[in-house]
Amino acid sequence: MNKALFSLLVMIRNLAKRETGQDLVEYALVVALIAFGAVAGMKKLATGISTAFSNVSTQLGSDIT
């Protein structure tokens, strides 16, 4: 029983010392930050495009009549 408990403790200690999982978390955070920036940028861009098309539509409507 003690040997099994000791091997479990050693395995948990080795898992705690490993740093390979940190790379994955860092990449996930970078991807999330890029996605957030893209969504925020697209929203502002969509508003600008919508305003530009509205202005063009209004100008064309007034020029036709």
C-alpha positions in Angstrom: 0.0 0.0 0.0 2.8 2.4 0.9 4.6 1.6 -2.4 1.5 2.4 -4.4 0.9 5.6 -2.5 4.5 6.6 -3.0 4.4 6.0 -6.7 1.2 8.0 -7.0 2.9 10.9 -5.1 5.9 10.7 -7.4 3.7 10.7 -10.5 1.7 13.8 -9.2 5.0 15.6 -8.4 6.3 14.8 -12.0 3.1 16.2 -13.5 3.4 19.4 -11.5 7.0 19.9 -12.7 6.2 19.4 -16.3 5.9 22.7 -18.4 4.7 21.3 -21.7 1.1 22.2 -20.9 2.0 25.8 -20.4 2.9 26.2 -24.1 -0.6 25.0 -25.1 -2.2 27.5 -22.7 -0.1 30.3 -24.0 -1.0 29.6 -27.6 -4.7 29.3 -26.7 -4.5 32.7 -25.0 -2.8 34.3 -28.0 -5.4 32.8 -30.3 -8.2 34.1 -28.1 -6.7 37.6 -28.0 -6.4 37.6 -31.8 -9.9 36.4 -32.2 -11.2 39.1 -29.8 -9.3 41.8 -31.7 -10.6 40.5 -35.1 -14.2 40.5 -33.8 -13.9 44.0 -32.4 -12.2 45.2 -35.6 -14.8 43.6 -37.9 -17.7 45.2 -35.9 -16.1 48.7 -36.4 -15.4 47.9 -40.1 -18.9 46.7 -40.7 -20.3 49.9 -39.2 -18.1 52.0 -41.5 -19.0 50.0 -44.6 -22.7 50.3 -43.7 -22.4 54.1 -43.3 -20.5 54.4 -46.6 -23.2 52.4 -48.5 -25.9 54.5 -46.9 -24.2 57.7 -48.0 -23.8 56.4 -51.5 -27.4 55.2 -51.6 -28.6 58.6 -50.4 -26.4 60.5 -52.9 -27.5 58.3 -55.8 -31.2 58.7 -54.8 -30.9 62.5 -54.8 -28.9 62.6 -58.0 -31.5 60.4 -59.9 -34.5 62.5 -59.0 
